[in-house]
Amino acid sequence: MSESEYYAIGAIFLLLVLSFFFSGSETALTATSRSRMHQQAKNGERRATTVLRLLERKDRLIGAILLGNNMVNILASALATSVLVSLFGEAGVAYATIVMTLLVLIFAEVLPKTYALVHTDTVALLVAPIMRWIVFIFAPVTSAVQIVVRTTLRPFGVDLSPSISVEQHEEELRGAIDLHEGEDPDIRHEREMLRSILDLDDVEVSDIMTHRRQVAMIDLGDAVPDCVEQVLGSPYTRIPVYRSDPDDISGVLHAKALLREIHARGGKLDDLDLAALATPPWFIPDSTTLLDQLQAFRERREHFAIVVDEYGAFMGIVTLEDILEEIVGNIDDETDIAVPGVKPQQDGSFLVDGDVTLRTLARDLEWNLPDENAATIAGLVLHEARLIPEPGQIFLFHGFRFEVLRRQRNQITSLRVTPPREPEPGETE
């Protein structure tokens, strides 16, 4: 072999190293987590800032990497062909094809990309400063290539704009949350909270409100001592008040305001005007989303609203605590009434009150039951059965077994629900 051939072999080795660099950089920079890089940049990591700037123009980044990688691979193949042809004649073309295919595949593709996938963030931070200059140097060529590509694809109606819709951003977040897996109760609770936050804009107050049948109210037409007794005996601090007609809510009485007035009067209830103590009611439509209502609570600095339907009829109430419970789960305090909503049984079934919402079951038990046409478990059974069932009737919907236990008039008050059995480890469904 001549001296020039030795130089050519050395050049081939150097070009394979450059190909190794380009292939690893491509995998690391495209697979790295933008959120983790953003967090590291906030913590003062300058290289993470460089990574984020490269990812802002991913088309230029990919163009520069592909340009560099193809250049070094083609040049290495050409040099290898030249060396082997000089050694073996025309057969050297076949030898060069086989040798360069193996070298490029193993050492310039599989090996660097596998390593970059395992150490994505580390490699991305390492190569980012170098790639910034490579992208800058190759910018005129990559820009020209992009113009040619866009011009070629435009007649076919292909849009290469990098714009991402709000729905796509939300889907990306939901996918990241679903990947946040683990058996640890804290991880499960975090996943449920994050899902609930994203759902706030899709859930209406009618889905979580306290129905009018369960709302504690006071009739101002009753004797004042009786009304005061009802307030003191209630576990709630805010109570809607009406006069004669429960559908005509005239105000909301706050227990603190009542107690301050009684204290100021020295405990005397003579001439106590409860209507004057009540604050004007705040009516909201039942179609208001939880996100809008949460923002409205913050702006008005109120925690209590009256829900009405499209005809203005009183439907129920919703509080700030109701919305917060949709995010963090049930918030119990010393004044809450212990109402057993869901009781697990030894046979794997659950005793469920009819007014338990489907969203509560989805959040706390991860039951995948449709809530498009019903808000409560009883409403789902009525919708699917297309009739008002009798106690003892059993239905099978969506993989669940529903047994009606009690019914009060036309309202299902208690059910036994058996969820689908989870397959044992190693058992196929």
C-alpha positions in Angstrom: 0.0 0.0 0.0 1.2 3.5 -0.9 1.5 6.4 1.5 -1.6 8.0 0.0 -3.7 4.9 0.7 -2.7 5.1 4.3 -3.8 8.7 4.4 -7.0 7.7 2.8 -7.7 5.0 5.4 -7.0 7.5 8.2 -9.4 10.0 6.5 -12.0 7.2 6.4 -11.6 6.6 10.1 -11.9 10.3 10.9 -15.0 10.6 8.7 -16.6 7.6 10.5 -16.0 9.4 13.8 -17.7 12.5 12.4 -20.6 10.3 11.2 -20.8 8.9 14.7 -21.1 12.4 16.1 -23.8 13.5 13.6 -25.9 10.3 14.2 -25.7 10.5 18.0 -26.5 14.3 17.9 -29.6 13.7 15.8 -31.0 11.1 18.1 -30.1 13.0 21.3 -31.4 16.4 20.2 -34.7 15.0 18.7 -35.4 12.7 21.6 -34.5 14.9 24.5 -37.3 16.2 26.7 -38.0 19.9 26.1 -39.5 20.2 29.6 -36.4 18.8 31.3 -34.2 21.1 29.2 -36.4 24.1 30.1 -36.1 23.2 33.8 -32.3 22.9 33.6 -32.1 26.2 31.7 -34.1 27.9 34.6 -31.5 26.4 37.0 -28.7 28.2 35.1 -27.5 25.5 32.7 -26.4 27.4 29.6 -26.0 24.4 27.4 -29.7 23.6 28.1 -30.6 27.1 26.8 -28.6 26.2 23.6 -30.5 23.0 23.2 -33.9 24.9 23.5 -32.7 27.4 20.9 -31.7 24.6 18.5 -35.1 22.9 19.0 -37.0 26.2 18.2 -35.9 25.7 14.5 -35.9 22.0 14.3 -36.0 22.1 10.5 -32.7 23.9 10.3 -31.2 21.6 13.0 -32.2 18.4 11.1 -31.1 19.9 7.8 -27.7 20.7 9.1 -27.2 17.2 10.7 -28.4 15.4 7.6 -26.2 17.5 5.4 -23.1 16.9 7.5 -23.9 13.2 8.0 -24.5 12.5 4.3 -21.3 14.4 3.3 -19.0 12.4 5.6 -20.7 9.1 4.7 -20.5 9.7 1.0 -16.9 10.9 1.2 -15.9 7.9 3.3 -17.5 5.5 0.9 -15.8 7.2 -2.1 -12.4 7.0 -0.4 -12.9 3.4 0.6 -13.9 2.5 -3.0 -10.8 4.3 -4.3 -8.5 2.4 -1.9 -10.0 -1.0 -2.5 -10.2 -0.6 -6.3 -6.5 0.2 -6.3 -5.8 -3.0 -4.3 -8.3 -5.4 -5.8 -9.3 -4.0 -9.1 -13.0 -3.9 -10.1 -13.8 -6.3 -7.3 -12.9 -3.6 -4.9 -16.2 -1.9 -5.6 -18.1 -4.8 -4.2 -15.6 -5.1 -1.2 -16.0 -1.4 -0.5 -19.8 -1.7 -0.6 -19.8 -4.5 1.9 -17.1 -3.1 4.2 -18.6 0.5 4.3 -22.1 -0.8 4.8 -21.0 -2.8 7.9 -18.8 0.1 9.3 -21.5 2.8 8.8 -24.3 0.6 10.0 -22.5 -0.5 13.2 -20.2 2.3 14.2 -21.9 5.3 12.6 -25.6 4.5 13.1 -26.6 1.7 15.5 -23.9 2.3 18.1 -24.2 6.1 18.5 -28.0 6.2 18.3 -28.3 3.4 20.9 -26.0 5.2 23.2 -27.8 8.5 22.6 -31.1 7.0 23.4 -29.9 5.7 26.7 -28.1 8.9 27.7 -30.3 11.4 25.8 -30.0 14.5 28.0 -26.3 14.0 28.7 -25.5 13.7 25.0 -27.8 16.6 24.0 -26.0 18.9 26.5 -22.6 17.7 25.3 -23.1 18.2 21.5 -25.3 21.4 21.7 -22.5 24.0 21.7 -20.9 22.3 18.7 -24.1 21.8 16.8 -24.9 25.5 17.2 -21.9 26.4 15.1 -22.6 23.7 12.6 -26.1 24.9 12.1 -24.8 28.5 11.7 -22.2 27.4 9.1 -24.6 25.3 7.1 -27.5 27.8 7.4 -27.3 29.1 3.8 -27.3 25.6 2.3 -30.1 24.2 4.6 -32.2 27.3 3.9 -31.8 26.8 0.2 -32.8 23.1 0.6 -35.8 24.1 2.7 -36.9 26.5 -0.1 -36.7 23.7 -2.7 -38.6 21.3 -0.4 -41.4 23.7 0.3 -41.7 24.7 -3.4 -41.8 21.1 -4.4 -44.5 20.2 -1.9 -46.7 23.3 -2.2 -48.5 22.1 -5.4 -49.5 18.9 -3.4 -51.1 21.0 -0.7 -48.6 20.0 2.0 -48.3 22.6 4.8 -44.9 22.5 6.5 -45.7 25.3 9.0 -44.6 24.2 12.5 -47.7 25.6 14.2 -49.2 23.4 16.9 -52.9 23.7 17.9 -54.1 24.0 21.5 -55.7 20.5 21.2 -52.3 19.1 20.2 -50.6 20.7 23.2 -53.3 19.3 25.5 -52.9 15.8 23.9 -49.2 16.0 24.5 -49.8 16.9 28.1 -52.3 14.1 28.6 -49.8 11.6 27.0 -47.1 12.7 29.4 -49.4 12.3 32.3 -50.4 8.8 31.3 -46.8 7.9 31.1 -46.4 9.0 34.8 -47.1 5.5 36.0 -46.3 3.6 39.2 -47.9 1.6 41.9 -47.0 4.2 44.6 -50.2 5.9 45.9 -48.5 9.3 45.7 -47.8 8.8 42.0 -51.3 7.6 41.3 -52.7 10.6 43.2 -50.5 13.0 41.3 -51.6 11.5 38.0 -55.3 11.9 38.9 -54.8 15.5 40.0 -53.1 16.4 36.7 -55.8 14.8 34.7 -58.5 16.6 36.6 -56.8 20.0 36.0 -56.9 19.4 32.2 -60.5 18.3 32.5 -61.7 21.6 34.1 -62.5 23.1 30.8 -64.5 20.1 29.6 -66.7 19.6 32.7 -69.8 21.7 33.5 -70.9 22.8 36.9 -74.1 20.7 36.5 -71.9 17.6 36.6 -70.5 18.4 40.1 -73.2 20.6 41.7 -75.1 19.7 44.8 -78.6 18.9 43.6 -81.5 21.0 44.9 -82.9 18.0 46.7 -79.8 17.9 48.9 -79.4 21.6 49.4 -80.1 22.8 53.0 -82.3 25.9 52.7 -84.2 28.2 55.1 -87.7 29.6 54.6 -87.7 33.2 55.8 -91.4 32.7 56.5 -90.7 30.6 59.5 -90.2 32.0 63.0 -86.9 33.7 63.5 -85.9 31.4 66.4 -86.6 28.3 64.2 -84.5 29.8 61.4 -81.6 30.5 63.8 -81.9 27.0 65.1 -81.6 25.6 61.6 -78.5 27.7 60.9 -76.8 26.6 64.1 -77.7 23.0 63.4 -76.4 23.0 59.9 -72.9 21.9 59.0 -72.7 24.6 56.3 -71.7 28.3 56.7 -73.6 29.6 53.7 -77.3 28.7 53.3 -79.7 29.8 50.6 -82.9 31.5 51.9 -86.3 31.9 50.3 -89.8 33.0 51.2 -92.6 30.4 50.6 -91.3 29.3 47.2 -88.1 27.2 47.3 -87.5 27.9 43.6 -87.3 31.7 44.4 -83.9 32.0 46.1 -83.8 35.6 47.5 -80.3 35.5 49.2 -77.6 33.5 50.9 -77.3 33.7 54.6 -73.8 33.4 56.1 -73.6 31.9 59.6 -70.9 34.3 60.7 -73.0 37.3 59.7 -75.9 35.9 61.7 -73.7 35.2 64.8 -72.2 38.7 64.7 -75.7 40.2 64.6 -76.9 38.0 67.4 -73.8 38.9 69.5 -74.4 42.6 68.8 -78.0 42.3 70.0 -76.9 40.5 73.2 -78.5 37.3 72.1 -81.9 38.9 71.6 -83.8 37.7 68.5 -86.6 40.3 68.6 -86.9 42.2 65.3 -84.0 40.3 63.8 -84.3 40.7 60.0 -82.7 37.7 58.4 -83.5 38.9 54.9 -81.4 42.0 55.5 -78.4 39.9 56.7 -78.5 37.7 53.6 -76.3 38.7 50.6 -77.7 38.8 47.1 -77.6 35.4 45.4 -75.2 34.8 42.5 -76.9 32.9 39.7 -74.8 31.0 37.1 -76.0 28.9 34.2 -75.6 25.1 34.5 -73.5 25.0 31.3 -70.6 27.0 32.9 -67.3 25.1 32.7 -65.4 24.5 35.9 -62.4 26.4 34.6 -64.6 29.5 33.9 -66.3 29.2 37.3 -63.0 28.8 39.1 -61.8 32.0 37.5 -65.1 33.7 38.3 -64.8 32.7 42.0 -61.3 34.3 42.1 -62.4 37.5 40.4 -65.6 37.9 42.5 -63.9 36.6 45.7 -66.9 34.4 46.4 -67.1 30.8 47.2 -70.8 30.1 46.6 -73.1 30.2 43.5 -76.6 29.2 42.7 -77.0 27.0 39.5 -80.0 27.6 37.2 -81.0 25.9 34.0 -81.8 27.6 30.7 -85.3 28.5 31.9 -83.9 30.1 35.1 -85.1 27.3 37.4 -83.1 26.5 40.5 -81.1 23.3 40.0 -78.6 23.3 42.8 -75.5 25.0 44.2 -71.8 24.8 43.5 -68.9 26.0 45.8 -65.2 26.6 45.4 -64.6 23.5 47.5 -66.6 21.4 44.9 -64.2 22.5 42.2 -61.1 22.0 44.3 -62.3 18.5 45.2 -62.5 17.7 41.5 -58.7 18.3 41.4 -57.4 17.0 44.7 -60.2 14.6 45.7 -62.6 14.8 48.7 -61.8 17.4 51.3 -63.4 16.4 54.6 -63.5 18.6 57.7 -65.0 18.3 61.2 -68.3 19.7 60.0 -68.8 17.3 57.1 -71.6 14.8 57.3 -70.3 11.2 57.1 -72.2 10.0 54.0 -70.9 6.6 52.8 -70.8 7.1 49.0 -68.8 4.0 48.1 -68.2 0.9 50.2 -65.9 -1.8 48.9 -67.1 -5.4 49.7 -65.1 -8.5 50.3 -66.3 -10.1 47.1 -64.9 -7.3 45.0 -68.1 -5.4 44.5 -69.0 -1.9 45.7 -72.1 -0.6 47.4 -72.6 2.8 45.7 -75.1 5.5 46.5 -77.1 6.5 43.4 -76.0 10.2 43.6 -72.3 9.4 43.4 -70.9 11.1 40.3 -69.3 9.2 37.5 -66.3 11.6 37.7 -65.8 10.7 41.3 -65.7 7.0 40.4 -63.3 7.7 37.5 -61.0 9.8 39.7 -61.0 7.7 42.8 -61.4 4.2 41.5 -60.3 4.7 37.8 -63.6 3.3 36.5 -63.9 4.0 32.8 -67.6 4.7 32.6 -69.1 7.2 30.0 -70.3 10.4 31.4 -71.6 12.1 28.2 -75.3 11.4 28.9 -75.3 11.1 32.7 -73.6 12.7 35.7 -74.3 10.1 38.4 -74.1 6.3 38.6 -77.9 6.2 38.9 -78.4 8.4 35.9 -76.1 6.1 33.9 -78.2 3.0 34.8 -81.4 4.8 33.8 -79.9 6.0 30.5 -78.6 2.5 29.6 -81.6 0.6 30.8 -84.1 2.9 29.1 -86.6 2.3 32.0 -87.0 2.8 35.7 -85.7 -0.5 37.2 -87.1 -2.3 40.2 -84.9 -3.3 43.2 -83.2 -6.6 42.4 -82.8 -6.0 38.7 -79.4 -6.6 37.3 -77.8 -5.0 34.3 -74.5 -5.4 32.4 -73.1 -2.3 30.9 -69.6 -1.4 29.7 -68.1 -4.5 31.4 -69.7 -3.6 34.8 -72.4 -5.4 36.7 -75.1 -3.2 38.2 -77.6 -4.5 40.7 -80.3 -2.1 41.9 -80.6 -2.4 45.7 -83.0 0.4 46.7 -85.3 2.8 44.9 -87.2 5.8 46.3 -90.1 6.6 44.0 -88.4 7.0 40.6 -84.9 7.6 42.0 -82.3 4.9 42.3 -80.7 5.4 45.8 -78.4 2.4 46.1 -76.6 -0.1 43.8 -74.1 -2.9 44.0 -71.5 -2.4 41.3 -69.1 -5.1 40.3 -66.2 -3.9 38.1 -64.6 -6.1 35.5 -62.2 -8.6 37.0 -58.6 -7.8 36.3 -56.6 -10.7 34.7 -54.1 -12.5 36.9 -50.4 -12.1 36.0 -49.6 -14.3 33.0 -53.3 -14.7 32.3 -54.6 -13.6 28.8 -57.9 -11.8 28.5 
